[in-house]
């Protein structure tokens, strides 16, 4: 197939203070193809896209669209040139209607007034093209994230896009929603649009992509045809290591001694109205307990109840044999519980504060207002965890929002490890994180359990749950269905339980 | 070193202050001259320091409230309430309290604390938006003050403790206005509390993201309440200074619109009104800028009708110069690396 290149980026260079984000990167996109852009966190994917869409200034290199040199000054200019982007987080206004969202900033006018009729009918047509049939006059916020994502895409392509960039579009979608999105992507491909697909989910890459470009440390590793690159090789190229060694190191080592482990926390018929129905759960020391289930099944809600973030409606929490009332997170923290929340951005990081401050925060909260950790000690703690968790940053005073997702997650982990917890709850600790960091975190989880910590592990990725957990509680429809352990743990068994529970 | 200085929150407010002073050095006669009369220092500079005291106190409290992402627009009314109470007691109009100086001060300050608790509960517990929550006391407060003074302007010229009370706002200690000492002591105590305990860290944390802060174990509600109490207390202290200075309490005019100046001082100090990072010292410099500007405008003999306009223009200029984007637009590429960082932070994006 000799398709003319639609977009060519040549010898792209971009420096940030202290970091070479991109060095001589080439990227070619043909019309009518889905091109996956892959790499670990910090590999330069986002930077490449930002340079292309004018969010960041280009230091060196050329960009050609349809054979003509272009240089987008800002995202709006890029759009005018035919390059539209849909970001990881839906960039729409949840409080406006679907149609308003699609036409915001370029409303068709009649007699100087906004022509609502045209807006609504055109939106309807547009969405129909993508096989979405919804009431376009409804508020966007009431539709699922998947639909919102599609609407963002609809908006992007309606502005006459030739190149559509999807930056991590699937990170908040479930399997069926992903399928819908893929169908839309395939359709756009058939219409001749070039799609750049950035993701961390490798299965999805193979599900839709024609071609794959891999970046590592700001440099181009290569461009490959998807069908000719096996997954193992792909991972190897992304992390620059052999995948086999990775998968071995995270093997679970503490299966057998399950019976004689001491119970750290016991939730007895605990429930929280509207969040989770009554469940009984033992959490043992030196064990990784998985909470399995689909999104909204009650797995995160269970964690929140144990952490005191949601109030207990009935039942009780017993810690080390003593009944405890956990009214707020601080109560749980004082009892040795730590919680890395699911949504890192809204519930985890403190964007405008430094890495150091982000790390010591929970420990300081545990100590209270007046037992202030001195500046020197703060620095020592921060440096210790930056080293221990290999957080990639020029300095501990760097603002956390300037870090990549994986490194932000490590900082949050550091925050909780610094409190020296007996029970560590990890809710989706590896979401949106590259393969290498993922493996590191999984390894750490198992290692912490080996050292005697109780760990609760929640993840949407069955693989990593199965790899890390020695016992699993399965949830569905806000109910605990049952527990499995040891050799019983397998994807089929979990699926069977969830399917049977409905 | 230079770079660190430029990045400091204190840098631009200080530049604004220095420019204003330099302007005066050139255009205003005898602006910097300080005379000693009766062992007291006199002069424009001393006037600025003396007159800025109430505003500086308010700015201290306001900075902390704004750091939480809130705002307290009731401080002007609290100024009126506190002044009304203090003067009424000094003038022996509230028989149950007697007419003692200490009683007057304590009662006035307690009234500020109560106002702060009220605001704090509305914001932190009832979860009313801060502007609306404090608007309630802003409107009702002057009515309360009127009730205290029975609708009259209270003058204390004939009261027993009038001289002692007058000393607080207008007196001199070691040749320096006593009000300056009050501000310094308040500032030092607050700074110790902010920097030597975890209070400052917690405040910046919850101002940045209160959901994350709550999950990290910070008692968000309690801290927010404390900031409003501090703000109320500072407002009461400012009310004492203002009423002492004029030997009387005028419920309608005492501290009128001063809440806006206090917010402005915080803004000129380079603090974001969205909350998060804050610097109290910068806000104090902001208050000094405002007071210095007022004094300058009067010293220059600008017509009273257009004083507000002149002030507004200068303040717009100061605020513009604090913006990186504006400086870049005017002076070209001020600092390239800085620009990319700002863009990044603005988009909330990450290098990845």
Interface residues (C-beta under 8 A of the other chain):
Chain A: X16 X17 X19 X21 X41 X42 X43 X44 X45 X46 X47 X50 X55 X56 X57 X307 X309 X328 X329 X330 X333 X339 X341 X346 X347 X348 X349 X350 X351 X352 X353 X357 X360 X361 X362 X364 X365 X366 X367 X368 X369 X370 X371 X372 X373 X399 X401 X402 X403 X404 X405 X408 X415
Chain B: X196 X197 X198 X199 X201 X202 X204 X205 X208 X209 X211 X212 X213 X214 X215 X216 X217 X218 X219 X276 X277 X337 X340 X341 X343 X344 X345 X347 X348 X349 X350 X351 X352
